[in-house]
Amino acid sequence: MPLIPEEPQIHEKAQGPRATPASGRTAPTPRPVPGPRPAAPPRPGRPGPVRPAPPTQRASRGSAPADPGPSGPAAPAAAPAAPQIQLIPASSEGALDAAEEAVDLLLDSGRTPGDVLVITTGEPHPWAAHELSFGDAAYWAQHDAGDDVFYADAAVADRAASRAVVVVALNGGPEAAAVTALSAARSRAGTLLIVCGDPQRINSVLGAGV
């Protein structure tokens, strides 16, 4: 029998959006996008009993038709959309600076400081180190106030509350820290998740099902 050549297999890359710039070009820091607008609540029917007419009876000419009331159960509100993910290519040494630039652009575009959470995987942000020098309670009191940008290490990111925008700086640390940071960021970002770091490492972690 003649041999049938095997079809080439296409190997899919790890899932997750990619934003790797062309060679030699620097990707601009993405600006935030507005969050999804909540669905309008269903309009209730008019109050009061309604007397249905017999199936064969027509409404008298000139009389207003009877109000049928609600036609059925209201459709459930649409589930909130998943946050948009934007990647900013940066080295481990430059990831924190890239995150700071992203935060500045977010604030310049109209975001309030309390909208933003920044998670680091390596060295803590200087603000976090400063606040922790006053004790753990004082540090988390700043978080609970919710009126300023909050910086958290990946190890404690699970304790942080959700915010509209979460920025992750992959500024070193073990692979487990990157997995923890991205997992926490995905579950806490309301409308936008920005990840600053090496694109290959980001896609590797995202492709692992984070």
C-alpha positions as CSV (number, residue, x, y, z in Angstrom):
1,M,0.0,0.0,0.0
2,P,1.3,3.5,-0.6
3,L,2.2,5.4,2.5
4,I,0.2,8.4,3.4
5,P,2.5,11.2,4.7
6,E,1.6,12.4,8.1
7,E,0.1,15.8,8.5
8,P,2.3,18.3,10.2
9,Q,1.4,19.0,13.8
10,I,0.9,22.5,15.0
11,H,2.0,23.1,18.5
12,E,0.1,25.9,20.2
13,K,2.0,28.3,22.4
14,A,1.0,28.9,25.9
15,Q,-2.3,30.8,26.2
16,G,-2.4,34.4,27.3
17,P,-2.1,37.7,25.5
18,R,1.3,38.8,24.3
19,A,2.5,42.3,23.8
20,T,6.2,41.8,22.8
21,P,7.4,44.7,20.7
22,A,9.2,44.4,17.4
23,S,12.9,44.0,17.6
24,G,14.7,47.2,18.5
25,R,11.6,49.1,19.5
26,T,10.4,50.0,23.0
27,A,6.8,49.2,23.8
28,P,5.0,52.2,25.1
29,T,3.4,51.9,28.5
30,P,-0.3,51.1,28.0
31,R,-2.9,53.4,29.3
32,P,-5.8,52.1,31.3
33,V,-9.1,51.3,29.9
34,P,-12.5,52.0,31.5
35,G,-14.1,49.2,33.3
36,P,-17.2,47.4,32.1
37,R,-20.4,49.3,32.7
38,P,-23.0,47.5,34.8
39,A,-26.1,46.1,33.0
40,A,-29.3,48.2,33.5
41,P,-31.7,46.5,35.8
42,P,-34.9,45.1,34.2
43,R,-37.8,47.4,34.2
44,P,-40.7,46.1,36.4
45,G,-44.2,45.8,35.1
46,R,-46.9,48.2,36.0
47,P,-48.6,47.5,39.4
48,G,-52.2,46.4,39.8
49,P,-54.2,43.3,38.9
50,V,-54.8,42.7,35.2
51,R,-58.0,40.9,34.0
52,P,-57.1,38.8,31.0
53,A,-59.5,38.7,28.1
54,P,-60.7,35.4,26.6
55,P,-58.5,34.1,23.8
56,T,-61.1,34.8,21.1
57,Q,-62.1,38.3,22.4
58,R,-60.7,41.4,20.7
59,A,-60.2,44.6,22.5
60,S,-62.9,47.2,21.9
61,R,-62.0,49.8,19.3
62,G,-60.8,53.0,21.0
63,S,-60.0,51.3,24.3
64,A,-56.5,51.0,25.7
65,P,-55.1,47.5,25.6
66,A,-54.7,45.7,28.9
67,D,-51.2,45.8,30.5
68,P,-49.8,42.3,30.2
69,G,-47.4,43.0,33.1
70,P,-44.0,41.3,33.2
71,S,-43.6,38.7,30.4
72,G,-41.3,36.5,32.4
73,P,-38.3,36.4,34.7
74,A,-35.8,39.1,34.2
75,A,-32.6,38.1,32.4
76,P,-29.7,37.8,34.8
77,A,-27.1,40.6,34.8
78,A,-24.1,40.0,32.6
79,A,-21.1,38.6,34.5
80,P,-18.3,41.2,34.9
81,A,-15.7,41.0,32.2
82,A,-12.2,39.6,32.9
83,P,-9.6,42.3,33.3
84,Q,-7.6,43.3,30.2
85,I,-4.0,42.2,30.4
86,Q,-1.2,44.4,29.1
87,L,2.5,43.4,29.1
88,I,5.4,45.8,29.3
89,P,8.7,44.2,28.3
90,A,11.4,44.9,30.9
91,S,14.4,43.3,32.5
92,S,14.3,42.2,36.1
93,E,16.4,45.2,37.0
94,G,14.1,47.6,35.1
95,A,10.7,46.0,35.9
96,L,10.1,48.2,39.0
97,D,10.9,51.4,37.1
98,A,8.5,50.3,34.3
99,A,5.8,49.7,36.9
100,E,6.4,53.1,38.4
101,E,6.1,54.7,35.0
102,A,2.8,52.7,34.4
103,V,1.5,54.0,37.7
104,D,2.4,57.6,36.8
105,L,0.5,57.2,33.5
106,L,-2.5,55.7,35.2
107,L,-2.7,58.7,37.6
108,D,-2.2,61.2,34.8
109,S,-5.0,59.6,32.9
110,G,-7.5,60.1,35.7
111,R,-7.2,57.1,38.0
112,T,-7.2,57.8,41.7
113,P,-4.3,56.5,43.8
114,G,-6.7,54.2,45.6
115,D,-7.5,52.4,42.3
116,V,-4.0,50.9,42.0
117,L,-2.3,48.0,43.6
118,V,1.4,47.2,42.8
119,I,2.8,43.7,43.4
120,T,6.6,43.0,43.4
121,T,8.3,39.6,43.2
122,G,11.8,40.6,44.2
123,E,13.1,43.5,46.2
124,P,10.1,45.3,47.9
125,H,9.2,48.8,46.7
126,P,10.8,51.5,48.8
127,W,7.4,52.7,49.9
128,A,6.5,49.3,51.2
129,A,9.9,48.9,53.0
130,H,9.4,52.3,54.6
131,E,5.9,51.6,55.8
132,L,6.8,48.2,57.1
133,S,9.5,49.8,59.2
134,F,6.7,51.2,61.4
135,G,5.3,47.7,61.9
136,D,2.9,45.3,60.2
137,A,-0.2,46.9,61.7
138,A,0.7,50.4,60.4
139,Y,1.5,49.0,57.0
140,W,-1.9,47.2,56.6
141,A,-3.7,50.2,58.0
142,Q,-2.5,52.1,54.9
143,H,-4.0,49.4,52.8
144,D,-7.3,49.4,54.6
145,A,-7.6,53.2,54.2
146,G,-7.6,52.7,50.4
147,D,-6.7,56.3,49.6
148,D,-3.2,55.7,48.1
149,V,-1.3,53.4,45.7
150,F,-0.5,50.3,47.7
151,Y,2.7,48.2,47.2
152,A,2.8,44.6,48.3
153,D,5.3,41.8,48.0
154,A,4.1,38.6,46.2
155,A,4.3,36.7,49.5
156,V,1.5,38.8,51.1
157,A,-0.4,39.7,47.9
158,D,-3.2,37.3,48.8
159,R,-4.1,39.5,51.7
160,A,-4.6,42.6,49.6
161,A,-8.1,43.6,48.5
162,S,-9.3,43.9,44.9
163,R,-8.6,47.2,43.1
164,A,-9.5,48.5,39.6
165,V,-5.9,48.2,38.3
166,V,-3.2,45.8,39.4
167,V,0.4,46.3,38.3
168,V,2.9,43.4,38.7
169,A,6.6,44.0,38.6
170,L,8.6,40.8,37.9
171,N,11.7,42.3,39.5
172,G,13.5,39.1,40.4
173,G,12.7,36.5,42.9
174,P,12.0,32.7,42.4
175,E,9.6,31.4,39.8
176,A,7.1,30.6,42.6
177,A,6.9,34.3,43.5
178,A,6.0,35.1,39.9
179,V,3.3,32.5,39.9
180,T,1.9,33.7,43.2
181,A,2.0,37.4,42.1
182,L,0.2,36.8,38.8
183,S,-2.4,34.5,40.4
184,A,-3.2,37.1,43.0
185,A,-3.2,39.9,40.5
186,R,-5.6,38.2,38.1
187,S,-8.1,37.6,40.9
188,R,-7.9,41.2,42.2
189,A,-7.7,43.3,39.1
190,G,-11.1,44.8,38.3
191,T,-10.5,46.2,34.8
192,L,-6.8,46.2,34.0
193,L,-3.8,44.0,34.8
194,I,-0.4,45.3,33.8
195,V,2.6,43.0,34.0
196,C,6.2,44.4,33.7
197,G,9.0,41.9,33.1
198,D,10.6,39.5,30.7
199,P,8.1,38.5,28.0
200,Q,9.3,34.9,27.8
201,R,9.0,34.5,31.6
202,I,5.6,36.1,31.6
203,N,4.2,33.9,28.9
204,S,5.8,30.9,30.5
205,V,4.0,31.6,33.8
206,L,0.7,32.5,32.1
207,G,0.9,29.4,29.9
208,A,1.3,27.3,33.1
209,G,-2.4,28.0,33.8
210,V,-2.0,30.9,36.3
